[in-house]
Amino acid sequence: MSEFGFESTADDVLEGKDLSGRTALVTGGYSGLGQETARAMAAKGAHIILSGRDATKLSAAADAIAEQTGATVDTLKCDLASLDSIRKAAAEANERFEKIDLLINNAGVMACDQAKTADGFEMQFGTNHVGHFLLTNLLVPLLEKGERPRIVNLSSRGHHIAPVDFDDPNFESRDYDKWVSYGQSKTANVLFAVGLEKRLSDKGIHAYSLHPGGIMTNLGRHMSDQDMADLMERIRKNAEERGETPEPFKTIPQGAATTCWAATAEELEGNGGLYCENCHVADQDDESTGGGVRSYAIDPDKADRLWSMSEKMVGESFTY
């Protein structure tokens, strides 16, 4: 389907594309993959809206991208671990901006110690999924005004670790495991794209999820040296079982490539609800540890169940 692959960079994917007149909002846009995605799109003429919880970092990143690319870069302060902050940010966005063509749900937290969001959700599930669920739905009026609008959720191969536990998503009656928590939040990112596609495709809005690759970014800021060693050992063992050498880490420009591909690839036009990796649509695979999307992450019934549960969590219903 794609001429691009593991080693492709964001600039490679966007080569020859003109994003002038397009507006892209990137959550977690002031560092790592988010900042690189924003920079690459800005370099092709896109109007960028960087969203994040730290106003100082947002301002610095916006200035850097604008200086590098000459693009218009706006900022939107939003803490995905606070429903109140999300509602204020969405209201501000709907007032300030004319449209959103590309919504890149990039922000996330990984393998943190047990903690709760401002509204009492388990931190990883609350930030990675529930926060993006509310923000995305509140921004739909702007997406409806966009041209060929797309929503891109950054998931991870970490979704292989665990499905969503619909009976106890917040670890209230089971022992907390930082990796199981991360896994279920990444599964939720995939299911959310499936749910969005079902509800918004008839409006011309399409949704995608993806695995960016293994990349050293500040996403791993909560990981101890032992956590990192355990992760590397898991990767090594999984590759050994497949009779392969471990997949190398990607650079940040390589890590942002699949995001940019999912957001702009002409071959995906009109066909969403897909999970992508290495600039391709991944196959359903319930066995391989080296790629593919688990069936439980693209199950439409589970996507509907997640949608209903998420509506209850945020105290608001969204019908389209």
N, C-alpha and C positions, 0 to 999 in steps of 0.2 A: 504493500500500500504506500510506502514512503521510501524516499531515497536516503533518508537520514537514519542514524542509528546511535549506538552507545557513545561514540566519540564526538558526535555532532555537538556544536555549541548553539547558544541562543542566537548569536549573530549568523551562524550558518543557516539556521532554520528560517530566519527572517530576511535572508539575502534576496534582494529584488522585490521585496514587498513594500508597499506604500501605506502606512497607517495614518496618514494625514487626515484629520477630521474625525478620527476615532478616539474615544475616551476609554482608558483602562484604569480601573480601581484595583489596587493591589494591597491586600491586608498583609501585615508584617513586612511592609515595603521598605523599611530603613536598614535592612541588613541581609546578608546571605542571598538565598535564592530570590527572595522578594525584590531586593534592590537590583540584582542583576536582571531579573525579568523586566522590571520597570525601565532600567537603563537601555536595554536592548530594544524595547518597544518605543521608547522616547527617541532613540537614534533613527527610527523609521518614521518619525513625525507624529507619534501618538501624543495626545494630551494625557498626562499621568496624574492620578490622584493616589498619593501614598497614605495608607492608613496604618495606625499603630497607637500604642498607649503612651509613648514617650514623646512629648512635643518637641523637646530639644533635639532628640535623634531624628525625628521626622524632618525638622527644619534643615538640619545639616545634610541629610541624604537628598532632600529636594534641591538644595543649593548645588550639591555636587553633580546631580544628574542634569540639572538645567545648564550648568557650566560646561559639562562634557558634550551635551547634545544640542543645546539651544532650544529645547522643548519647553512647553509650559508645564510646570509641575506644581500641583496644589497638594495640600496636606489636610488630613481629616483625623483628628484625635479620636481614638476608639479603643476601649479596653474590652476585649472579647470575654473576659471573665466577670463582666458586670452587665446584666441586662439593662440597667438604667443607662449606663454609658453607651450601650449599643443603640438604644432608642433615641438618645440625644444625638448621636452621630448620624443616624439614618435621617432624622428630621432635618438636621443641618445639611446633609447631602442633597436631600430632595428640594431644599430651598435654594442652595447655592449652585447646583449643577444642572445643566440642561438634559443630560442623558448619560447613560453608561452603555458602552458597546461590549466591553470585556470586563467581567468581574472575576478576579483571580483570588480565590480563597486560599492564600498561601500561609498565613500565620499558623503557628502551632507550638505545642510544648511536648517534650518527650521524656519519658522515664524519670519523672520527678517523684520525690517522696510524697506520701499521701497528704493531700491538702484539699481545700474546698474553695470554690469560687465565691463571689460576694453573695450569690443566691443559694449557696449550699450544695451545688453540684460537685461531684468529684472533678478535680482540676483538669485532668486531661480530656475527659469526655465533655466537660462543661465548656472548655476553651476551644478544643479542636472541632467539636461538632455543634453543641447547643448554641454557642455564640455565633458561629457562622450560619446556623439555621435561621436564627432570628434576623441577623443582619441581611442575609440574602433576600429573605422574604420581604423585608421592609424596603429593600432597594428595587424590587420588581417594577414599581412605576417608572423608575429611570431606565431600567433595562427595556421596558416596553417601548420607550422612545428611541432606543438604539437601532443601529443598522446591523443586521445579521448578528444579534447579540448572542454571546456565549458566556456560560458560567463554568469555571474550571476549579475543581476542588483538588488540592494537593493531598493525596492519600499517601500510601507507602506499601512496600512489600510486607511491612509489619502487620498488615491486615491478615496475613497468613497465621499470625499468632493466635488470634481469638475472634470469634463472632461477637455480635452484640448480645450481652446478657440482658434480655428485656425484663427479667424479674428483679434484677439487682444491678442496674447500670452504675450506681454510685457506691458500690462496695459497702453497703450498709449491713449486709448479713453474711458476707464472705470475706476471707482474708484478702487484704490488698496486695496486689502484685503489680509493680510498676510497668512490667512488660505486657501483661494481660490487659491492663488498663489502656496502654498505648495501642495495643492491637485492636481492641474493640472500638476505640475512637477512630482509628484509620478505616476499619470496616464501615463505620457509620458514615465516613466521608464518601465512600463508594456508593453505599445505599442511598445517601442523600442525592447524589447525582442521578441515580435511577428514578427517585421520587420526583425530582425537579423535571426531568425529561417527560415523565408521564403527565405532569400538570401544566407544563409551560410550552411544550413543543408546538401545540396548535397556535400559539402566539408568535411562533418563529424564534423562540428562545430555546437554545439547546445547552445541555449540561454534560460535563465530562469529569472524570477523575483520573488520577495518574500516580505512578511511582516515579519520582525524579531520579532515583539511583541512590547509592550510598555516597554521601558527601559530608565532609567535615565543615559544619557550620555551627553557629551558636544555638541551633536547635538542641544540641547535646550538652548545653551548659549545665544541666542538672546532673549529668552523669559523672560518677566518680571514676578514678583510674580502674578500679575493679569492675565497675559496670562496663567500661570500654573493653577491658580484657575479656570479659564474659561474652560480650557481643561479637568480638572478633573470633573467639573460639567457636561460637555458634555458627558463624558464617563459614569458618574453615570446615567444621564437621559436616554441614549441609552440602558443601561443595564436594567433600571427600566421598560422601554417600552417592553423589551423582557421577563420581569418577572424573571430576573436573577440578581445575584450580580455582581458588576463590576469585570472584569477580572483583576487579580493582575498584577503588573509590574513584568517583568522578570529581573533576574540578567544578567550581561553582558555575562557570559558564556552560559546562556540559550538563550540569544538574538542572539548569533553567531551560534547557532545550525542549524537553517534552512539554513543559508548560506552554512555551511559545508555539509549539507545533499544535497542541490541542486547541489553543486559542485562535489560530489563524489558518490551519491547513484547509485548503479548498476541498480536498478529498473527504473531509468529515462533514461538509456542508449538508444540513438537513438530517443528520444522523447522529443523535446523541445518546446519552445514557451509557457511554462506553468507558472502559478503563484502559489506559494507555501506559506503555513503558517503552523506553528507548525509541521514541518517536514512531511507534506503531500501536495499533490496537491489539491488546493482549488477548490470548485465548483463555477460555474457561479451563481451569486446571485445579483439581483438588488434591493432587499428589506432589507435584514438583516444588522443591524449595528454591528453585532458581528462576522462577518467573510465573506469569499467569495470574489470573484472578479467581479467587475461590467462589464456588457457586453460591455460598451463603451471602456473599457480598453483592451479588447482582440479582438476588431473588426478589421479584416484584412484590410478593406478599410480605416479606420482611421489610422491604422499603416502605410499604404502606404502614406497617406496624410501627416502624421507627418514626414516621411522619406524625402519626397520632400521639405517640409518646412524647415527642418533641414539642408538639403543640401544648400538651398538658404542662410540660416543664416550663414553657415560657408564658403560659396563661393567655394564649392568643391563637385563634384559628385562622388558617390561610386556605381559601378555596379559590380556584381559578377556572 
